[in-house]
Amino acid sequence: APLRGGRALLDPHLGSGRAALAAALRAERADLVHVHHFHGLDLCVLSLARAAGSATVVTLHDYFATCARFFRVRDGAQACPADQPRAECARCLERDAPGAYAELLSLLGERERVLREELAGAGARLAVSDAQRRELEAIPQLAGLDFESAALPWAEVGGAEVGDAVGARTPARGGTLSIVTWGGLVRGKGLRVLVDACAALAQPARVELHHHGPLLDAAFAEECRSAARGFKLELHGPFEPAALPGIAARHDLAAFPSLFHETHGYAVDEALRLGLPVLVSDRGAPPERIGTRGLVTRAGDAAALSACLSELLDAPETLARLRGGRHAPVVGLHDHLARLDALYARALSRRPAPA
C-alpha cells in the first residue's frame, strides 16, 4: 500500500536511514557506485553517492522510477501510456489508500521532481534493452534525459547453449498442439489471455496448455482453470531449473503473452536457447530477440492470439519453419561486462569531488 507500510515508495524525504547510508558511502570511498534499484534504498541514493565523491551509474531494470507500482500497468493488465497524467497515477494508488488522493498527488509530484534530479546527475543512465530505452525516453517526466542500452546477458540453460537439443517435435496435420509457458503465475504475465485464446479455437480440444512455475496468485490460478473450457490446462507449479530442458522437449511451442512492459524477459531466452518456437506479445523487449524463431501478437488481444494458434494448427509446416529459424545473437556475460567497463570509464572521467 502506498501509505500504509509503503510510503517510502512515494516520499523521497522519508529518509529514516539516510544518515546511515550517507555515512556508509563516505566510509566506503568507492570510485564508482552503480545503483540497480531505488526500491529498498533512499530515493536520493545517487546524490548521496556523489556527495561522497563517487562517480555514479544507474540501471533502471523496470519502471519504478516513473511508477510506484513498478510496471506502468494498471489493474495488472491495462498498460499506461507514456504521457499518463499524474492525476491518474494518484487515482490508481488511491485504491490502496482510500480518501488520500490529494496527499498522493502531492507526493507523486515531489517524487517525480526528486527522481528526475537524481537521474539527471548520474554519469550514465542505463536501460536493459532498446525497447525499454525507447519507452523511458518517451515518458514526459524523463524528457531530455538520454538513456543508453546495456543489454543483459541471456539466461543460460544448464550452463551451456542447448540449441535444438530438445528435438524436433512438430504436431502432425490434424494433431494436437502442445503449448508450454513458465514463470511466476500472476495476471500481468498474460496466461488468462492465452487461456481465452485456446478456448476460442474452433476445435479447442486440439490444444493443450501447460504452465510451470509458482502459483503466486491462487485466485488468478482458479480463474484460469475455470476459463479453460474444451481443452486441457495443467498448472504444474514450481520446478527446478535443471528440469527445464526435459519440460521443453515435451512441447511444440513456448508462449509468453505478457501484459507487462517486459524490459528483458529471461524465460524467452530460455525457450529460444532450448530450440523452441516462441510466441510473445508486442509489449516490451522480447520481440527484439525472437528473430525468425517466433511470432508476435498484440498484447491482451485473445482473438488475435487465437487466430495465430489456429494458423499453426492448420499449417504445421509453419511451426516447423519457426523451429528452424534464427533468434537474435546471444548476449553473453563477457559482452555485458565489456559494455559496463566502457560506461564506467566514462563515468569515472566525470567523477565529482567530495562535498
Disulfide bonds with the S-S distance in Angstrom:
none
